[in-house]
């Protein structure tokens, strides 16, 4: 076979090289990272053997940044510079954050993109930057455990995260120098971890109550395909709120008053959290604060948190209804998140679903494990693996129309990737521009929805009102990220945005922050770029070689075949040159040259797929 | 392959209203297994793009076939008939009166002593009507009665909206 002769030993890329991939659970309270080794998922630990990395970042005046336990220990003594629960702030606007809680132990200032920043002694820090610090530690941990740079990571996000929160999470990963294979919804990740047995069938409900977020998802599992039927939740409800409720009660008993300083607030919250944790094993626990001494019983805690749990159960009911199923149809209930350890939560969930929830995978670890399994698939380490995740968008997407109304274009719980187009027209005679305001949410009024982006379609030729035809197209990719384009059909004028949510970072900011973080690591960046290009080249090389062997003779004429052979040979040579720009250029050339071939193969394979389904078979099947 | 083929062909199903939903879902999974972007991550950018396009198309087709209303609308379109708001004016007055009284019943649910029970009553009524219309459409479609089928679709659109409003109200009642 000619193809076998073109790559000389030592020059060709390794065809079945194992790639380094991890799954990261970037949590409100704790973060974890896992990988798959020899087919088995494994949590990665720090040098002291800890799996959990507290999601706490402390900024010091000398520029030092501490992350994890070390930062957590400084929580009470240095509250203004020690950031916890950053996930509750990521991708959110100042207004949202005000609603999160009246007493925040931070000083928040407005950032350059209208996004709130934390004021610390090391300067103003965005939630994105703080999250990136946490990710960097996990990347270091992974690279030392796996013995080299990562090829990619799957990062989990609450299913109920909106566009801005997803985009902000992706920005944080970019800032940490991570290649994101996929943003994966946490409940889906958990279902994957539980659905290891690929013969599994049936309906799964995933109840995920973390530190700061609640998610419920209903999935149908069938022969390795996880189809999310519905999802719901509250991106600002979690165990932190349990702590706050209990802290409020203790504060009242101890007569601490309303105006606690940040130091006292932190102390009180920490106290409440310890008491809550103690109550998940015992019925009663002593508490003392200032000169007050008392005790908290489990039944008191239950009373305080019941309204919060009730909110989660309402979301469950709604998700079941959206999925078109009854609680009794559910075959398995999976519990995820540290807050499901709270006794009362387990009790209430059991009542609602009428069955014992599954707890055999540690609720803290299950998301990271699922993410690692999916990362392993996506990076290409498990050819032939049947696992496939079909996820949905959690909240409807639409645009503003006359009268401040939200016109939905894509409804919530629609499977992604998805595209929808709709035609709109002009309101005034001679109108030459149209403002497109992209929104997310379920409510009718624009003011009740989240504003994601605004852009303008200009240079519409002047026409009578109502005669221009503007086609707006929404496209959501497999990560759940949106792009919007608008086109005037008569004149062909076009405009396009990848939705950069108003609360996220704009591209300039990401670039600037990236540049800053790389100032001292220029070589590192060069190396990373080279490595990335090599991976891309290897991928293309393997793929095209295999494709040529398989279908080249059938789908290409002699001249086309020869062309691709030569292009491939070049690529193999340049791949080892060590010049990432050259490699990038060759990758582009070979991709271009092989486009037609790729299209023919895709078509051939679709024909084959459909040929398998004859009318006869259908009649028999029924 | 021409992805402008009709949706039934995409899923290898006979072109008719009463489709086997389980079979539809199985075919959907089969197609996704082959074309989903996650199956093509290790491929060239061009192939990844194609896979995203095909998957988007398959999702669209699946969504429309799965929905009783959208499936009917789609078949009506294939018969060459138009559907949409302009059809509503041709509906008979009795039907419109019935719709109005159903809507009134829905509006009164909030004030009812047992909101949940009265909502359930309206919901049951609407659901059984909607199901009956689906049976009618199927029958009209199979004898190629375009005119009656279009009329039925217009009625289904009414009930679909009503069912959405019922759902919305259920959500609101949950929140109290």
Contacts between the chains, C-beta under 8 A, distances in Angstrom:
chain1	res1	chain2	res2	distance
A	181	B	41	7.2
A	182	B	38	7.7
A	222	B	25	7.8
A	222	B	26	7.7
A	222	B	29	6.3
A	223	B	29	7.1
A	225	B	29	4.6
A	225	B	32	6.6
A	225	B	33	6.9
A	227	B	29	7.3
A	314	B	174	4.8
A	314	B	175	7.0
A	317	B	174	6.2
A	318	B	171	6.1
A	318	B	174	6.6
A	321	B	167	7.0
A	321	B	170	6.8
A	377	B	38	6.9
A	378	B	38	6.1
A	378	B	41	5.1
A	379	B	41	7.5
A	380	B	41	6.4
A	380	B	42	4.1
A	386	B	33	7.2
A	388	B	29	7.9
A	388	B	32	6.1
A	388	B	33	5.9
A	388	B	36	5.8
A	388	B	38	6.2
A	388	B	39	7.2
A	389	B	38	7.1
A	390	B	32	6.2
A	390	B	36	7.5
A	414	B	59	7.6
A	414	B	63	6.9
A	415	B	59	4.9
A	415	B	62	7.5
A	415	B	63	7.3
A	416	B	59	7.5
A	417	B	37	6.9
A	417	B	52	5.4
A	417	B	55	5.5
A	417	B	56	4.8
A	417	B	59	6.8
A	418	B	56	6.0
A	418	B	59	5.5
A	418	B	60	7.1
A	419	B	56	4.9
A	419	B	60	7.4
A	475	B	56	7.7
A	477	B	37	7.9
A	477	B	52	6.7
A	478	B	36	7.7
A	478	B	37	4.8
A	478	B	38	6.9
A	478	B	52	7.0
A	478	B	55	7.8
A	539	B	42	5.5
A	539	B	43	7.7
A	539	B	44	7.9
A	540	B	44	5.6
A	542	B	42	7.5
A	543	B	42	6.4
A	543	B	43	5.3
A	543	B	44	6.1
A	543	B	47	7.8
A	544	B	44	7.2
A	591	B	44	5.1
A	591	B	45	5.6
A	591	B	46	5.9
A	594	B	44	6.4
A	594	B	46	7.2
A	595	B	46	4.7
A	598	B	43	7.7
A	598	B	44	6.0
A	598	B	46	4.7
A	598	B	47	4.7
A	598	B	50	6.9
A	599	B	46	7.4
A	599	B	50	6.6
A	601	B	47	7.9
A	602	B	47	6.7
A	602	B	50	5.0
A	602	B	51	7.6
A	602	B	54	7.4
A	603	B	1	5.1
A	605	B	34	6.9
A	606	B	1	4.1
A	606	B	34	8.0
A	606	B	35	7.7
A	606	B	54	7.2
A	607	B	1	5.7
A	609	B	30	7.3
A	609	B	31	6.7
A	609	B	34	5.5
A	610	B	1	7.3
A	610	B	9	7.4
A	610	B	10	7.5
A	610	B	12	6.1
A	612	B	12	7.7
A	613	B	11	7.7
A	613	B	12	2.7
A	613	B	27	6.8
A	614	B	12	7.4
A	615	B	14	6.2
A	617	B	12	7.9
A	618	B	12	6.8
A	618	B	13	6.5
A	618	B	14	6.3
A	618	B	20	7.8
A	618	B	23	6.9
A	621	B	20	7.4
A	621	B	23	6.0
A	622	B	20	5.5
A	622	B	23	7.2
